[in-house]
């Protein structure tokens, strides 16, 4: 069957952070006269993020939160856990970092991503984004000069559902007016980007740089080592 639609994950598939979160938070703290170890900040962030996503999934939308408020809470709690007690500085750093992560200075395009999008476009494929991201994503993609490749950007915030929930994939298919067996998804997360779209009836390809080991074996032709490798996988579909 001829493939019509290719959807993409973004973080660690097309874009990645220029620096680890801990280093970026450390730099902002230093600007406020605070000396905090970057490893401590990184550890605190990961703990706070996991707990907050568990308690308030998908940016707390179903609990009346906004993604802006959700992120301010995550950032401020990260600094608190790392020893910062000054509430004025906490709130100021949280707001500054929220705004900074909407700029291109904190993101870089992964090697092969531009070639992949260009090549898939030349194959005649329509393309879109399906990402567990907030409302800032479209602007980030624009600033990184990637937005023009996509018909639409569907975030978990705008969809009201986060991967691996099949709702977000079905919404994307509905927006495109394409049946699942005419669509494929590319991403780096085994559950969210490989298994979930297949449960929705789509094809999927797992970006697995460096041959990371998976809990389950998947067919080698479902794996790509870099974004542009998907062009060769799709050529026959």
C-alpha positions in Angstrom: 0.0 0.0 0.0 1.2 3.5 -0.9 2.3 5.5 2.2 0.7 9.0 2.2 1.5 10.4 5.7 4.7 10.4 7.8 4.5 11.7 11.3 7.5 12.6 13.4 8.3 12.8 17.1 10.5 15.8 17.8 12.7 15.7 21.0 15.7 13.4 20.4 14.3 12.5 17.0 14.6 15.8 15.1 15.8 18.2 17.8 17.9 17.8 21.0 18.9 20.1 23.8 22.3 21.8 23.2 23.3 21.3 26.8 21.9 19.0 29.5 19.2 20.5 31.7 21.4 20.6 34.7 24.0 22.8 33.0 21.3 25.2 31.6 19.7 25.5 35.0 23.2 26.0 36.6 23.9 28.9 34.3 20.7 30.6 35.1 21.3 30.2 38.8 24.8 31.6 38.4 23.3 34.7 36.8 21.4 35.2 40.1 24.5 34.8 42.2 23.7 31.2 43.1 26.3 28.4 43.0 24.6 25.0 42.4 26.2 21.8 41.2 24.9 20.9 37.7 24.7 17.2 38.5 22.5 18.0 41.6 20.2 20.1 39.4 20.0 17.3 36.7 19.1 14.7 39.3 16.6 17.0 41.0 15.0 17.8 37.6 14.6 14.2 36.6 13.0 13.3 39.9 10.6 16.3 39.9 9.7 15.9 36.3 8.8 12.2 36.8 6.7 12.9 39.9 4.9 15.9 38.4 4.1 14.0 35.2 2.7 11.1 37.3 0.6 13.4 39.5 -0.4 15.9 36.8 -0.1 14.0 33.5 0.1 15.9 30.2 0.8 19.2 31.9 -2.1 18.8 34.3 -4.6 19.8 31.6 -7.4 17.6 32.9 -6.8 19.1 36.4 -7.2 22.7 35.3 -3.6 23.6 34.9 -1.8 25.3 32.0 1.4 24.0 30.6 3.0 27.3 31.6 2.0 26.8 35.2 3.1 23.2 35.1 6.5 24.0 33.9 7.0 26.9 36.4 6.2 24.4 39.2 8.6 21.8 37.8 11.5 24.3 37.5 10.9 26.0 40.9 10.6 22.6 42.6 13.9 21.5 40.9 15.7 24.4 42.4 14.1 23.9 45.8 15.1 20.3 45.9 18.6 21.5 45.0 18.7 23.8 48.0 17.4 27.2 46.8 15.0 28.8 49.3 14.7 32.4 47.9 11.1 32.4 46.5 11.6 35.6 44.5 14.6 34.1 42.8 12.9 30.8 42.3 9.9 32.3 40.4 12.1 34.6 38.4 14.5 31.8 37.3 11.5 29.5 36.5 9.9 32.2 34.2 13.2 33.0 32.5 14.0 29.3 31.8 10.5 28.7 30.5 11.0 31.5 28.0 14.5 30.4 27.1 13.4 26.9 26.2 11.1 28.5 23.5 14.2 29.8 21.7 16.5 28.2 19.2 19.5 28.9 21.4 18.6 25.9 23.6 17.9 23.5 20.8 19.8 22.0 17.9 18.8 20.0 14.9 20.0 16.4 15.0 22.5 15.3 12.4 20.6 13.9 9.4 17.2 15.5 10.4 17.2 18.2 7.7 18.2 15.7 5.0 15.5 13.3 6.2 12.7 15.8 6.0 13.9 17.1 2.6 14.2 13.5 1.2 10.8 12.4 2.5 9.3 15.5 1.0 10.9 14.6 -2.3 9.2 11.2 -2.1 5.9 13.0 -2.1 5.0 12.3 1.5 2.8 14.6 3.5 4.4 15.1 6.9 3.2 16.2 10.4 4.4 16.1 14.0 3.0 14.1 16.9 4.8 15.0 20.1 4.4 15.0 23.9 5.2 18.6 24.0 3.5 21.8 25.0 2.3 24.9 23.1 5.9 26.2 22.5 6.8 23.5 20.0 5.5 25.1 16.9 7.5 28.3 17.6 10.6 26.2 18.4 10.3 24.4 15.1 9.9 27.7 13.3 13.0 29.2 14.9 15.0 26.0 14.0 13.7 26.3 10.4 11.9 23.0 10.4 8.3 24.1 10.6 7.8 24.5 6.9 8.1 20.7 6.3 4.9 19.9 8.2 1.2 20.3 7.4 0.4 20.5 11.1 2.0 20.1 14.6 0.0 18.0 17.0 1.2 18.3 20.6 -0.1 16.4 23.5 -1.3 19.7 24.9 -3.3 20.6 21.9 -4.6 17.0 21.4 -5.6 16.7 25.1 -3.9 13.2 25.1 -0.3 12.1 25.3 1.5 9.2 23.7 1.2 6.3 24.1 -2.6 7.1 24.2 -4.0 6.2 20.8 -6.2 9.2 20.9 -3.4 11.5 19.8 -2.5 9.2 16.8 -6.2 9.0 15.8 -6.5 12.8 16.0 -3.5 13.2 13.7 -5.0 10.7 11.2 -8.3 12.6 11.3 -6.6 16.0 10.7 -4.8 14.5 7.7 -7.8 12.6 6.4 -5.6 9.5 6.1 -6.3 5.9 7.1 -3.8 4.2 9.5 -2.5 1.8 6.9 -1.4 4.7 4.8 0.6 6.3 7.6 3.8 5.8 9.4 5.4 7.3 12.5 9.1 7.9 13.4 10.5 8.4 16.9 13.0 7.4 19.5 10.8 5.9 22.2 10.0 2.2 22.0 6.6 2.5 23.7 5.4 5.9 22.6 6.8 6.0 19.0 7.1 2.3 18.0 4.5 0.3 19.8 1.7 2.8 20.1 1.4 3.8 16.4 1.4 0.1 15.5 -1.5 -0.4 17.9 -3.3 2.4 16.1 -2.8 0.5 12.8 0.1 2.6 11.5 3.6 1.6 10.4 6.4 2.8 12.7 10.2 3.1 12.7 12.3 3.3 15.9 15.3 5.7 15.9 17.9 3.8 17.8 21.3 5.4 17.4 24.2 3.4 18.6 22.3 0.1 18.7 20.7 0.6 22.1 19.4 -2.7 23.5 15.6 -3.1 23.8 13.6 -5.3 26.1 12.0 -6.9 23.1 13.4 -7.7 19.7 11.9 -5.9 16.8 12.5 -6.5 13.1 15.7 -4.9 11.9 13.9 -3.1 9.0 11.8 -1.3 11.6 15.0 0.3 13.1 16.9 3.3 11.9 20.2 4.6 13.2 19.7 8.2 12.1 16.8 10.2 10.8 17.8 10.1 7.2 17.9 6.3 7.2 14.1 6.4 7.1 14.2 7.4 3.5 15.6 4.0 2.5 13.0 2.2 4.6 10.1 4.2 3.0 11.3 4.0 -0.6 9.5 0.7 -1.1 6.2 1.5 0.6 
